[in-house]
Amino acid sequence: MSLLRSFLAVRAVRDGRAQPAATVRHAHLSAEPLVFVPLRMAGESAAPLAAMVGASRSDARLLVVENPRNRDQRFAFMAELAEIIVPYIQKYAAQMETVEGRSAYERCLDAPQILVPNPGGLAFTRLIGRSTRFRATEGPHAVAPLVPLLGRWLTFLHERSEFAGSAILLAVTDLLAEHWVTGLSGAEAGNLAAQLAWIDPPGGLTGPQAALLAEDPLRSPPAGPDTDPGFDTHVLKPLLDGPPVPARLREALRGQLEPTWELMWRAVELLRAVPDAGGVAARWERDRTMLARQHAWIAEGGLPPGRWDSAVAAARRLAALEGAQQSYEAGKAFDDPLVMAEHRAEGAAFAGLVTDVDADRKIIPPGGKRAVARPLVTVRTADPVRFPPGRKLLSPARPKQGTVLVSATDGVVVLQVNSGMTKDATLPAPGETVCYTDLDPAGVRRPSLPDAAETPWTHGGPPAEYVPTDEDAQEAWS
């Protein structure tokens, strides 16, 4: 936890209420998100027990597996789930536009957004995708035609969710924790009911008091995907082991899911009240572009992804994930002064007052033959400046204006402006408050990696052509 978030956690405990950690919302929130609250049987890693799913608060669909150990019933559940999720995704995936530019490309007009309660819901979504995307629709153990398509789309959604800034599949507890700091520990913050109790406690209660009530499984059952042990012992086990009573099982599971369903939509209302950050639209555009690519890949008969990446593919993905993380962290700071304050406290940025500007300064750079404009900007700051001379810095107010640190002594910082001195990006003026950081929303330059056919022998050599096998389709129920 950073210094600023530690401070906000202390204030939350002192005031008995969560403290905002952002002034704007850094994730896109769809006008029609699909809320998906899954439950699985305890001790079974990917055996679905029930789910509540729908695109509006009043449109909750309850899906139940009467015997999670029965393969046919499990895949009947998957078929029902596919009938809801696949049309929801394809409604967006099928509507595309061509973006003209240096090289034209396709992107969807909008994209789906699926919300799950917590990171456990994300992991369960991945397992559902992995266990269904290779299922055969003919022959022994055939499944409904939409089931493999559901698996492919859920796999895609989960892979996108691993990229910082993507909003196509989100865990609501993570989203809330990014925008509010509570007095909960990291593990406790995974409880959606407790988190919302700190953020928006009922009248007359403090956050800790409301959270204590919310953590009672009889009042607020766990948000899944695992059920409460007490419910398993006293309610679920007798219903599963005794004579089948489908109506009683459905009602028992509805009672476990409905409280979380209401909490999910309450969280959506709280998040919707926070205005969008400036970088949200660009990040959502990337999701729309990736959705269009996946739709085209499936339509052209492309294979589902295998269980493991090749060495080059894994390296490329890791580089892309790291670049997305750095770009997202920098973008948040540039959009939000409260996030930037967190970086200032860590020494990754500083703010201060411009005391002098030498706008007419010209120098002959090393290796050059003629003088070029290199203005100096002097800033007085009370923030610690931990950058070495020569470090490239950017300002959120002038993101296209490149500067380097010349010196920093006793709170006086001298910066040299190297680029971006246009009519739209004028120099700072004396008396102006400015902020500079080495964060860069453009991300990092990705390493040069070989083609898959040139994979070195140290990494297994060129991979064989991928062909799906029975192992890819192996279930992971336990």
C-alpha positions, 0 to 999 in steps of 0.5 A: 500500500502506498503512503497516500493510501495508508494515510487515507486508510487511517482517515477512513478508520478515524472517520468511520467511512471510506475515503475517495482515492480518485476524483474521477472514474478510471474505468468505462461503465457501460449503459447496459452492463451484464451482471454475472454472479456465479456460485460453485460447489465447495471443493470443486474448482469449476463445477457450477452450482448456480448463477444469477445473470442479467443486464438490468436490476429487474431482469435477474435470471436464476440458473441452477444445477440440481446435481453439480456432479452430473456432467449432463446437468453441468453442460445443460447449465452451460447451454442456458448460460450461453443462451444469455451471454453469447447473444449479449456479446454478439449484439455488440461484436456484429456492429463494426465501423472502419477507422481510416488512417495510416492503415485502416482497421475495424472496431466495434461501435460499442462493446459488452461489459460483464461485471462479476463480484470479485476476483474469484468470479474472474477466475471462475469465468476463466475456468468456465471458458477453458472447460467449454471452448473445445467441447464437441457439438457432435458425437459422444458427449456432444454439447449445445452449439453455443457452448463452445462459442461461450467458452471462446468468448469467456476466454477472450474476455478474461484474457482482456481483463488481465490488461490494465485499463480494459473494462470489458470484464471487471471485478466490482470489488477491485473497481471499488477498491481502486476508487475508495480506501476503506479500513478493511485489509486486502483479504477483507476488501474481497467481501463486496458487502463489507466494502460497500458498507464502508463506502455507503453505510446505512443511516445511523451506522459507521462503516465498521459497524455496517461492515460487521453486520454485512460480514454475517453470512446469514444477513449477506451470503458470500458473493461467490463463487464459493458458498458459505460453509454453514449453508453447505452443511445445513442447507445444501448438503441435505438437498443434494444428498436427499430425494430431489426437491428442485423447487426447494433447491432453487429457492435456497440458492436464490436466497444466496444470490439475490443479496449479492445481485442487489449489492452489484447494482448498488455498486454500479449506481455509486460508480456511475455517479463518479465522472469519467476520467479523460483517458477512459474513452481511449481505453474503451476504444482499444477494447472495441478494437480487440473485440472486432479482431476476435469477432473476425477471428471466430468468423474466419474459423480461427482456432481457440487458444490452447492451454499454453502459449509458445515461448515467443507468444508468452514473451509478447503477451508479457511485454504487452501486459507490462506496457499496458500497466505502465500506460494505465498508471501514468494515464490515471495520474495525468487524469486525476490530481489525487492519483498524481498526489500518490506519485508525488508522495512516492517521489515519482512526481513533484509540483511547485510554483514557476518562478522564472522562465528564460524563453529566449534561451538558445543553445547548440546541442552536442553534434549540432551546428546551429543554435536551437531554442531550449528554454529554461523553466525554474520551479520552486517546490516543497516536494522531494525531487528524486530524479537525476539530472537528464531525466525526461519529464512530462507535465499533465498540463502539457503532455506533448511538451518534452522536458529534461531535468537540469538541476534540483537543489534546495527546492529549486528545480531547473527544467529545459524544454526540448520539444512541444513549444507550439501555439497549443502548448505554450511555455509555463508562465511565472506564478503558474503552479505546475506538476512534472513526472517521469510517468509516460501514458504512451507506455514503454517501447516493447522489446524486439522479439523473434518470429515464432519460427525463429524461436531459439533452441534455449526456448524449445525451438520453433513450436509445432503447428497448434492442433487442439487435442483432448487434453485441451478440452480436459475438464478441471472440476476438482 
